[in-house]
Amino acid sequence: MAVAGAIRFKVIVTCTPVKPNDRRSLPGELKRTAPEAAIVLIAENDEEYAEARRQSYAGLSAVLTRRTMADGLRRIIQFGIDGFGLPTPGIPASSERRRAMA
């Protein structure tokens, strides 16, 4: 948890099972310590995916299945959860350009 609060993450991916509305779950704690990060749950199977989509999970930004994980993550990283790109608060534009060139 200390690392999530000390380093600015844009996306955090977890496959840890969660309980609905449990702020003390791993995704809830990650969101509390890194509020600007998108928290993505990788569901083990279709049932877990359907349950996660039905319930309100504290801290989660998106749910993907293992089948669609690579394409889904690529889309989230490229366009953001809302489709408009992930915000990078506090990072100067020049730093972002240097990162993009690397």
Secondary structure, DSSP 8 states (H G I E B T S, - for coil): -HHHHHS--SEEEE-----TT-TTSHHHHHHHH-TTSEEEEEESSHHHHHHHHHS--TT--EEEETTTHHHHHHHHHHH-TTSS----TT--HHHHHHHHH-
